[in-house]
């Protein structure tokens, strides 16, 4: 019940803060302090360092952030995951939580099923109620466990404290591997210690073990990724391992230091001890903050060490060689469906860059027509390259669309569902643009083979080249806009470019018709008019993406 409540509460927080999380992740820059803040905020919302570490590995694999940027996020992530422990320790063991857990479940359920703007708040309340009701049953159910299992007998043959800490460390590690959540493990540890089923020192050792147990999801996620993602996963594991190496020998002095700061005596004998959960939460936070402070001055050196462990390989996904492979963690297996949209946007941005490159290659060949010499072979090579990239874009469309459909099957806020619908439109438009780029390269080849395009006069070329350049500017604007809400200036600029392209298209088609009326080669002029029309079509698709409410003109 506790785990279910934590999941529902996390989903409600994500849905209510999904758009803010998207903006927060834009702050993942080279500034390590902002990275720490980013990791802290995002993990405080998700409340699962395991899930967020998988997301960070996925983002690094996608090229959204680099290794150095991810390190600050990992440091903040480990601090952010301690927040629930504080809430549970302050509220869960000091008040009669069952008195407000049931009302929270009832109110949350009603608020989550009725159609209104804040349904995600209802999910949060529902999860909050189940979480604390589960904690109430857990605490009461553990009250008499010490009659069955005497954990205090540990250490009968040696120093009581040291052996209890070491055994606790091992138990905490294994328990977190099974539960797959350090937050849930530490809450269970608090409940056991609160009822004096285990000693305070053993509970402290279990907290350290839980910190390592929660790091193993990231290496599993990085297996199919690139070396950069493997470095990020290793960074998360080593952070906790190195932290435990200093904390285990100094655990008793650290616990005494925390006792000076926080109220209560966790070593007090007797029944239930309210101070123990609070001090364990303090230990969890202090461990991660101190470890972060130890790592912070050596971020660059740490990144170099990780690069040494996993050196670069001679592969480059940006070359678009071979079949397209979209490496991602299944949306259904990640506790942060809102953040999967950012992952998809990265791949869609890559699609836009490939389309822009295809068009630039055509533009370069077109400008080369002014030069003397045979360009037949060059245009033939252009068509071959365009065909390969068009097929690659087709594969991207299929893979990313499948991923977005998978994302849409998870529980998302209405804004996120609308975002997915828009991204699906963008994918379709970009794939159609790649088709148009391939088609205009074939038109160019057709004109060269018939020796017709070379007869385009300077007058037509003087209008055609700027016309093609206008679409190139539109593509550049589109690249900058993808993944962001367009500003008023961008919308205005898109409208101006669209109007300018339409005006130039009419002028060029008029020139083509006049040449036909003057008795020029009809086939050549028809090719010229078709070329102008297809280029204008690319501008239409750019405008559709920039202003999705306006459909592409049908011809």
Residue pairs with C-beta under 8 A, 6 or more apart in sequence:
1 130
1 133
1 134
1 137
2 130
2 131
2 134
2 135
2 138
2 184
2 187
3 134
3 179
3 181
3 184
4 127
4 130
4 134
5 126
5 127
5 128
5 129
5 130
5 131
5 132
5 133
5 134
6 47
6 84
6 127
6 131
6 181
6 183
6 184
7 127
7 335
8 123
8 124
8 126
8 127
8 130
9 47
9 123
9 124
9 126
9 127
9 128
9 130
9 131
10 45
10 46
10 47
10 48
10 127
10 335
11 123
11 127
11 335
11 411
12 112
12 120
12 121
12 122
12 123
12 124
12 125
12 126
12 127
13 45
13 46
13 47
13 120
13 124
14 21
14 45
14 46
14 336
14 337
14 338
15 119
15 120
15 123
15 338
15 411
15 412
15 413
15 416
16 118
16 120
16 121
16 124
16 413
17 45
18 338
18 412
18 413
18 415
18 416
19 413
19 415
19 416
21 41
21 42
21 45
21 338
21 339
22 338
22 339
22 341
22 342
24 38
24 41
24 42
25 38
25 42
25 59
25 339
25 342
27 34
27 35
27 37
27 38
28 34
28 35
28 38
28 59
28 64
28 65
28 69
28 70
28 73
29 35
29 69
30 68
30 69
31 72
32 68
32 71
32 72
32 75
32 296
32 299
33 72
34 72
35 69
35 70
35 71
35 72
35 73
35 75
35 76
36 72
36 73
36 75
36 76
36 79
36 292
37 76
38 72
38 73
38 76
39 52
39 56
39 72
39 73
39 74
39 75
39 76
39 77
39 78
39 79
39 80
40 76
40 77
40 79
40 80
41 76
41 80
42 52
42 73
42 77
42 80
42 339
43 49
43 52
43 76
43 77
43 78
43 79
43 80
43 81
44 80
44 81
44 83
46 52
46 335
46 336
47 81
47 83
47 84
47 183
48 81
48 181
48 183
48 335
49 77
49 78
49 80
49 81
49 182
49 214
49 215
50 180
50 181
50 182
50 214
50 215
50 217
50 218
51 217
51 334
51 335
51 336
52 77
52 80
52 81
52 336
53 74
53 77
53 215
53 217
53 218
53 221
53 233
53 236
54 217
54 218
54 221
54 329
54 334
55 329
55 334
55 336
55 339
55 343
56 65
56 70
56 73
56 74
56 77
56 218
56 232
56 236
57 218
57 221
57 222
57 225
57 229
57 232
57 233
57 329
58 221
58 225
58 229
58 327
58 328
58 329
58 343
59 65
59 70
59 342
59 343
59 346
60 66
60 67
60 70
60 225
60 228
60 229
60 231
60 232
61 222
61 225
61 226
61 228
61 229
61 327
62 327
62 328
62 343
62 346
62 347
63 346
64 342
64 343
64 346
65 73
66 228
67 228
67 231
67 232
67 235
67 303
67 306
67 307
68 299
68 300
68 303
70 232
70 235
71 235
71 295
71 299
71 302
71 303
72 299
74 232
74 235
74 236
74 239
75 239
75 292
75 295
75 296
76 292
77 236
78 211
78 239
78 240
78 288
78 291
78 292
79 285
79 288
79 289
79 292
81 182
81 183
81 214
81 288
82 281
82 284
82 285
82 288
84 183
84 187
85 183
85 186
85 187
85 190
85 280
85 281
85 284
85 285
86 281
86 285
88 135
88 187
88 190
88 277
88 281
89 190
89 277
89 278
89 280
89 281
90 278
90 281
91 97
91 132
92 132
92 135
92 139
92 187
92 190
92 277
93 139
93 190
93 194
93 272
93 274
93 277
94 274
97 132
97 133
97 135
97 136
98 132
98 133
98 136
100 129
100 132
101 129
101 130
101 132
101 133
101 136
102 129
102 133
103 129
104 125
104 126
104 128
104 129
104 132
105 125
105 126
105 129
105 130
105 133
106 129
107 122
107 125
108 122
108 123
108 124
108 125
108 126
108 127
108 128
108 129
109 122
109 126
110 122
111 118
111 119
111 121
111 122
111 125
111 126
112 119
112 122
112 123
112 125
112 126
113 119
113 122
114 122
120 413
135 187
135 191
138 187
138 188
138 191
139 191
139 194
139 195
142 191
142 192
142 195
142 197
143 195
145 192
145 195
145 197
146 152
146 195
146 196
146 197
149 197
151 197
151 198
151 199
151 202
152 198
152 199
154 160
154 163
154 164
154 167
154 202
155 161
155 162
155 163
155 164
160 199
161 201
161 252
164 198
164 199
164 201
164 202
164 205
165 201
165 202
165 204
165 205
165 248
165 251
166 205
166 248
167 202
167 205
168 198
168 201
168 202
168 203
168 204
168 205
168 206
168 209
169 205
169 206
169 208
169 209
169 244
169 248
170 209
171 206
171 209
172 185
172 189
172 205
172 206
172 207
172 208
172 209
172 210
172 213
173 209
173 210
173 212
173 213
174 209
174 213
175 185
175 188
175 206
175 209
175 210
175 213
176 182
176 185
176 209
176 210
176 212
176 213
176 214
177 213
177 216
179 185
179 188
180 214
180 217
181 214
182 210
182 211
182 213
182 214
185 206
185 210
185 213
185 214
186 207
186 210
186 280
186 281
186 284
189 198
189 203
189 206
189 207
189 210
189 280
190 203
190 276
190 277
190 280
190 281
191 277
192 198
192 203
193 199
193 200
193 202
193 203
193 273
193 276
193 277
193 280
194 272
194 273
194 274
194 276
194 277
195 272
196 270
196 271
196 272
196 273
198 206
200 255
200 266
200 267
200 273
200 276
200 279
201 251
201 252
201 255
203 276
203 280
204 251
204 255
204 280
204 283
205 248
205 251
207 280
207 283
207 284
207 287
208 244
208 247
208 248
208 251
208 287
209 244
211 240
211 243
211 244
211 284
211 287
211 288
212 237
212 240
212 241
212 244
214 240
215 236
215 237
215 239
215 240
216 237
218 232
218 233
218 236
218 237
219 230
219 233
219 234
219 237
221 229
221 233
221 329
222 229
222 230
222 232
222 233
224 327
225 327
226 313
226 315
226 317
226 327
227 310
227 311
227 312
227 313
230 310
231 303
231 306
231 307
231 309
231 310
234 306
234 309
234 310
235 302
235 306
239 291
239 295
240 291
242 291
242 294
242 295
243 287
243 288
243 290
243 291
243 294
246 291
246 294
247 254
247 287
247 290
247 291
254 283
254 286
254 287
255 266
255 279
255 283
257 286
258 279
258 282
258 283
258 286
259 265
259 266
259 267
259 279
261 282
262 275
262 278
262 279
262 282
263 275
263 278
264 273
264 274
264 275
264 278
264 279
265 273
265 275
266 273
266 275
266 276
266 279
266 280
268 275
295 302
318 350
320 354
320 388
320 389
320 392
323 395
324 392
324 395
324 396
324 399
325 399
326 347
326 396
326 399
326 400
326 403
328 340
328 343
328 403
330 406
331 337
331 340
331 403
331 406
331 407
331 409
331 410
332 406
332 409
332 410
334 340
337 407
337 410
337 411
337 412
337 416
338 412
338 413
338 416
340 403
340 407
341 404
341 407
341 416
341 419
341 420
341 423
342 483
343 403
344 400
344 403
344 404
344 407
344 423
345 423
345 482
345 483
346 483
347 396
347 399
347 400
348 400
348 423
348 426
348 427
348 430
348 482
348 483
349 479
349 482
349 483
350 396
351 393
351 396
351 397
351 400
351 427
351 430
351 431
352 430
352 475
352 478
352 479
352 482
353 479
354 389
354 392
354 393
354 396
354 434
355 393
355 430
355 433
355 434
355 437
355 475
356 472
356 475
356 476
356 478
356 479
357 389
358 386
358 389
358 390
358 434
358 437
358 438
359 433
359 437
359 471
359 472
359 475
359 538
360 472
361 382
361 385
361 386
361 441
362 382
362 386
362 437
362 440
362 441
362 444
362 468
363 468
363 469
363 472
365 375
365 378
365 379
365 382
365 441
365 444
366 444
366 464
366 465
366 468
367 465
368 375
368 378
369 375
369 453
369 454
369 456
369 461
370 461
375 448
376 448
376 449
379 441
379 444
379 445
379 448
380 445
382 441
382 444
382 445
383 438
383 441
383 442
383 444
383 445
386 437
386 438
386 441
387 438
389 434
389 437
389 438
390 434
390 435
390 437
390 438
393 430
393 431
393 434
394 431
394 434
396 427
396 431
397 427
397 428
397 430
397 431
400 427
401 424
401 427
404 420
404 423
404 424
404 427
407 420
408 417
408 420
412 420
422 548
425 544
425 545
425 548
426 482
426 545
429 541
429 544
429 545
429 552
430 541
430 545
432 541
433 538
433 541
433 542
436 534
436 537
436 538
436 541
437 538
439 534
440 531
440 534
440 535
443 527
443 530
443 531
443 534
444 453
444 531
446 527
447 453
447 524
447 527
447 528
447 531
448 454
450 523
450 524
450 527
452 521
452 523
452 524
452 527
453 524
453 527
453 528
455 521
455 524
456 464
456 528
459 511
460 508
460 511
460 528
463 504
463 507
463 508
463 511
464 508
464 532
466 504
467 501
467 504
467 505
467 508
467 532
467 535
468 535
470 497
470 500
470 501
470 504
470 539
471 501
471 535
471 536
471 538
471 539
471 542
473 497
474 494
474 497
474 498
474 501
474 538
474 539
474 542
474 543
475 538
475 542
477 490
477 493
477 494
477 497
477 542
477 546
478 542
478 545
478 546
480 490
481 490
481 545
481 546
482 545
486 494
486 546
490 546
491 546
491 547
494 542
494 543
494 546
494 547
495 543
495 547
497 539
497 542
497 543
498 539
498 540
498 542
498 543
501 536
501 539
502 536
502 539
505 532
505 533
505 535
505 536
508 528
508 529
508 532
509 529
509 532
509 533
512 525
512 526
512 528
512 529
512 532
513 525
513 529
515 525
516 522
516 525
516 526
533 555
537 552
537 555
540 552
540 553
541 552
543 550
544 550
544 551
544 552
